[in-house]
Amino acid sequence: MSRPRVIVCSGGGGVGKTTTSAALALALAKSGSRALIVSIDPARRLADAMGVELGTKAREISLDAGRGQLFALMPDPHNALRTFIEILFEEEPGSIERLLKNRLYLALEAAVPGIHEIVAMSLTWRAVVDYDIDVVVIDTAPSRNAVDFIGYPKRLAKLLGGRAVGWMAAIGKRTNIASQDDRMGRVEGLLVRALGPVARDVAGLFSEMARVRERFIMLNEHTSELLLHPDTRYFLVASLTAAARDDVDYLFRKLSALELAPRALIINSAFVPKRDWIEALESSDETTTAIREVLAALDEEELTRQRAAERTTGAFSRRYPNVPQVRLPFIEVVEPRSIVHALADHFDIPALLAQ
């Protein structure tokens, strides 16, 4: 299986990032790709944008036209750790049963930071293999911290791939951990006394994790391959607001700290597309005062939007002269799926993939 092309879309809240990501994936599918759109946004907006129910298993989305296929995946953040455990222990059903009785695991289920993102990427890799995906679009959370998950695989690899797991697992194999028998070393005994009643649960959890350490390392390598490969493209999505511009600047710095560089800036509502119905009204011999007032208001709105777009695109051009800009139109419809389909027609896929 060849490595898929990967595009990661990030941006602040309210810039239309999920809709834009979905439109990009749709455009890729229409151009002939087997595309997968994955959302790790806890708000789960992707389902609205695609107009279908989505979950942990990739689902094919019907295309109105085009030569490719489109699949969508949206894990539930509330069941993230449980899903991750099911992936890790796929071949160890007995371990899953024991973990579900482990008090430490139950306490961690809703408290492990970053696990939702790790689960999403693990499920992404599975979908890539199952459906022979050749391009993946990842919709990150709408936050300045949206790109932090890029470093999670390496951090978890250090935790589960390090000596601490093996050491704690060895404690778990003691025949009577609570009694601190002679076979337990001084440091081990001190640890058990410090942990108190939960010592058995801690050791049991690490014992189970040691069983799947190799599988975890494999999943970690696949995830890192998707996110950190030199060919992975990071696109930043913005709108015509000062807050959105600030978010882009911040995300540029975050990516630079990870030694990654954005390949393109996608700017939403950067222009107003041609409106045939307005031209028809303006050229009509029959009109009213109300129609003239509406047309004047629309002209003023278009001019205001044009000025905002010039400020935003100009600022980005000055700050990031080597980063191409993809300018998308203002879409008047409000139904999310209609917006996705309207935006998809404005992506120049060959040019975008050449960035």
Secondary structure, 3 states (H helix, E strand, C coil): CCCCEEEEEECCCCCCHHHHHHHHHHHHHHCCCEEEEEECCCCCCHHHHHCCCCCCCCEEECCCCCCCEEEEECCCHHHHHHHHHHHHCCCCHHHHHHHCCCHHHHHHCCCCCCHHHHHHHHHHHHHHHHHCCCEEEEECCCCCCCCHHHHHHHHHHHHHCCHHHHHHHHHHCCCCHHHCCCCCCHHHHHHHHHHHHHHHHHHHHHHHHHHCHHHHHHHHHHHHHHHHCCCCEEEEEECCCHHHHHHHHHHHHHHHHCCCCEEEEEEEEEECCCCHHHHHHHHCCCCCHHHHHHHHHHHHHHHHHHHHHHHHHHHHHHHCCCCCEEEEECCCCCCHHHHHHHHHCCCCHHHHHCC
